[in-house]
């Protein structure tokens, strides 16, 4: 009997998101002669956590497949794939995949959060340095030589060594941010859903998400790296923003829905915060008339913090490792808790 693995990860316009032939060969090698690995060469129009629509060719391919790998796992894939035993999403977020069908099924579900850890951590460190060293002052057109603003008694410039970063969401991405921050001499506060777990070696404090205002109160930089769940949507609103230092910077590499953008804009306008670095937004693409684009103390990037030429190196390693574990009947890496939402 021949078993089938179907992969739908293809993009003509953005080769970064197209599974290379070497990756397919590696999966075939791990699977062995009893498995057929099929790649569907149709463009997957994915954004955020998954694809918008699923073409008939993909639905036909999953009809007798046992494994499916794609950008998100739409409910229709589960409905049309009655023999599926394991599904994998190449995205980090999983909210759009956690449909009623997914939660009710016995199908194993894995995601790719750790794959994005390093590039997002480097994005966060870059954004921290951007504000710490006053690059935003130099980037603005208002003052072509901002020496006074940079060197005066009220200058916002500081060294990152000895400053504190609070990382909200200390999973695969959050911990990588903490590691790089600690390597620069920063003090790290870890905020996670299970604060009773052992303290990470790079952090000197840990809080639960129920103590968010306290956790961010003395941080110079607050990084949002938590998953989008029913409990995290709107989590960072007026109360959390008001708890931050007036010279603090908010960074968001998680999802735009976690931040109350109107409250953030208001805080930035009245000078309650030093600035904000945002890679994700409630509405994407970010509208051209968004007030976030008008503020000189906002660094906005177009949801590209995770882009890396090493994506498939890490993604393939994860998929191959999990495929080997699946065939041996072992616990999979990045197994999603369907009810906790990550």
HELIX and SHEET records of a PDB file:
HELIX    1   1 UNK A   15  UNK A   17  5                                   3    
HELIX    2   2 UNK A   21  UNK A   31  1                                  11    
HELIX    3   3 UNK A   56  UNK A   61  1                                   6    
HELIX    4   4 UNK A   62  UNK A   64  5                                   3    
HELIX    5   5 UNK A   75  UNK A   80  1                                   6    
HELIX    6   6 UNK A   95  UNK A   97  5                                   3    
HELIX    7   7 UNK A  100  UNK A  104  1                                   5    
HELIX    8   8 UNK A  113  UNK A  116  5                                   4    
HELIX    9   9 UNK A  117  UNK A  132  1                                  16    
HELIX   10  10 UNK A  135  UNK A  139  1                                   5    
HELIX   11  11 UNK A  147  UNK A  151  1                                   5    
HELIX   12  12 UNK A  172  UNK A  183  1                                  12    
HELIX   13  13 UNK A  209  UNK A  211  5                                   3    
HELIX   14  14 UNK A  212  UNK A  216  1                                   5    
HELIX   15  15 UNK A  238  UNK A  243  1                                   6    
HELIX   16  16 UNK A  256  UNK A  258  5                                   3    
HELIX   17  17 UNK A  261  UNK A  269  1                                   9    
HELIX   18  18 UNK A  291  UNK A  294  5                                   4    
HELIX   19  19 UNK A  311  UNK A  328  1                                  18    
SHEET    1   A 5 UNK A  35  UNK A  39  0                                        
SHEET    2   A 5 UNK A   3  UNK A   8  1                                        
SHEET    3   A 5 UNK A  67  UNK A  70  1                                        
SHEET    4   A 5 UNK A  86  UNK A  89  1                                        
SHEET    5   A 5 UNK A 108  UNK A 110  1                                        
SHEET    1   B 2 UNK A  46  UNK A  47  0                                        
SHEET    2   B 2 UNK A  50  UNK A  51 -1                                        
SHEET    1   C 7 UNK A 205  UNK A 208  0                                        
SHEET    2   C 7 UNK A 187  UNK A 192  1                                        
SHEET    3   C 7 UNK A 164  UNK A 168  1                                        
SHEET    4   C 7 UNK A 221  UNK A 224  1                                        
SHEET    5   C 7 UNK A 249  UNK A 252  1                                        
SHEET    6   C 7 UNK A 275  UNK A 278  1                                        
SHEET    7   C 7 UNK A 298  UNK A 300  1                                        
END                                                                             
